[in-house]
Amino acid sequence: MKQLHKSSPTHAPAAAHAPASKASKPPGTRHGPRSWIGYLLREQRLLFVLLGALIASSFFLLRPYLFSLSPSSHLPERARPLFSFATSRSSASGVPAGFRPPPRRVVVTGGAGFVGSHLVDRLLEQGDSVIVVDNFFTGRKENVAHHLRNPRFELLRHDVVEPILLEVDRIYHLACPASPVHYNTSEVYGDPLEHPQKETYWGHVNPIGVRSCYDEGKRTAETLTMDYHRGGGVEVRIARIFNTYGPRMCLDDGRVVSNFVAQALRRQPMTVYGDGKQTRSFQYVSDLVAGLMALMEGDHIGPFNLGNPGEFSMLELAQVVKETIDPMASIEFKPNTADDPHMRKPDITKAKQLLRWEPKVSLREGLPLMVKDFRQRILDE
């Protein structure tokens, strides 16, 4: 019975409560880093979960600032640096290169059009969320179809003459049919007597001519914009856009560059109105988009001339188109239209100084990119 009593399990708990680590620990072992890490992992789980969540949240919040913009694939190599929004802003406002503003919610009216769709590309590239409002009078869904699966892109079919309520940070108002058959904001200068035209020039417009609704419509738009600014405190920007060309232009919109390119590709005579000595300036669409964005994010209302001061007569333009498409292309002369401006060339000194912007793509660099787009679309007709 005594032996049974000594081996009885009733005395086992006393031994079990002894510090097992001390009894089993080999001599000479010390507490190492692993024991502390194990302790922290056992006892501070919540702290580490919160710390991990904080690090992850910080990464996603700062991500737009840390990654540079990817250039558009269809731009000439020399033009690509201008597309860096961070670069153009840094020189104007002292913001370090590589820094970008936080993503915004932006509306682009006319965003399915020629200029608007290229602007949408750039805004999405820099991380903004974009709402396109377009009635497709001259815009084309194909111009923005590549964004339809993007969660930061929305497309609304709507005419801006009707009210619409949207909560946004920026509005680019480009909803205006963009061609002579339809607009161009440099028309505020009419048939100018000053050459090149500065923003301080008030223009030379026939208020009752056949082009008066075209010219005066642009002047009225600027008047109303400034009235809203002065009377309602609305923050506004005004750009005067000069002749712009590039991919996604309408094939038959009546503008001289698209006319010449489409006619040459279709092996039709290029139509020159008058003697062909009237001059225009032509900027590639990527340059215009960069100017619009610099204006929007700057501190100056404007107006600002956004155009390429390189000046070409209509005959010179026709020659460049022939060199690019078909040296055998012919020219057909027709009577000129009434009140057609004899000269049009922007003075962009103000934009250079205040926006740190100027165009980079020459006509001979940009025109082949437009021709490539037009050739494909004409083949698909």
C-alpha positions, 0 to 999 in steps of 0.5 A: 500500500505504501508503494502504491501511495508513493506512485499515486497520481495525486502528487503529480501536479506538484511536479507539473507546476515546477518551471519546466524550462529551468529543469529542461534547459541545457547549461550555458544557454542564454535568452536570445533574440528569437525568444524576444521575437516569439514573445512579441509575436505572442503578446503583441499581435494586435499592435503588429496588425495595426502597424501593418495596416498603417504601412499598407495604407500609407503605401496606397495613399502615397503611390500617386506621388511615387510613380512617374507618368508613362508617356503616350505610345504614339508620341515622338520621342522628343515630345514625350518629356513635355507629357510629364505633368510633374515636370511641367508643374515643378518649374512653374511652382517649385514642386519637386520633380516626380511629385504629383498632386493627389488624384482628382475627380475631373469632368471633360465635356466633349471628352469623346472628341478629338482634343477631349479624348487625348486630354482624357488619356493624360488625366487617367494616366496621372491617376485622376478619375474622369467623367466624360460628358458628350452628346456625340454630335462630333465626338466618337465613342471609339475615341474613348472605347479603350477606357471603358473597362477602367474603373476610374472612367465614366462616359455619359451621353448628355448635351451640356445645354441641359443641366447636370449635377456632378460633384467634381474637382475640375471641369475642362469645358471642350464641348463645342463642335471643333471645326470651321463647319463647327469651332476654334477659340483663336477666332476671337481675333477675327481677321487680325490687324496685329501679327502675331496676335497677343492676348491683349489684342481685342481682335478685328471681327465683322459682327454681321459677316458670314463668319460672325456667329463663329467669331462672336460666339467665342468672344461671348463665351469669354465674356460670360466666363469672366462675368461668372468669375467676377460676379459669382467668384467662380474660379476659371481659366481661359485658353485660346486654342490655335489650329490643332491636328493629330490622330482622332480628328474627324476625317471630313470636318472641313479643317485644312490639315484634315482636308489635305490629308484625307484628300491626298490619301484618297488620291483626290486633289487638295483643295486650296481656297484663294491664292493659298498665301494665307497663313496658319500655325499648326500645333500637335494635339499632345502640345495642346493637352500639355498646355491645357493641363498647365493652365488648369493647375496654374494660378493664372486665369488667362486668357492664354494663347495655346498654339505653335508659332511656326507659320505656314501658308496653305501652299507650304502646308500642301507641300508638306502633306505631299512629301509625307503622303504622295509627291504626285498629289495635285492641288485644286484652287477654289474661290476663298470664303468671305472674311477668311483671316489672312494671317493667324499666328499666336504670340505665346510669350505669356504662356512661356513665362507664366505657364512654363509651356511651349510646343515641342512637336514640329509639323514634320514630326507630328503629321506622319502620326496623324497620317498613320491614323487617317490611313487606317480609318480610310481603309476601314471605310 
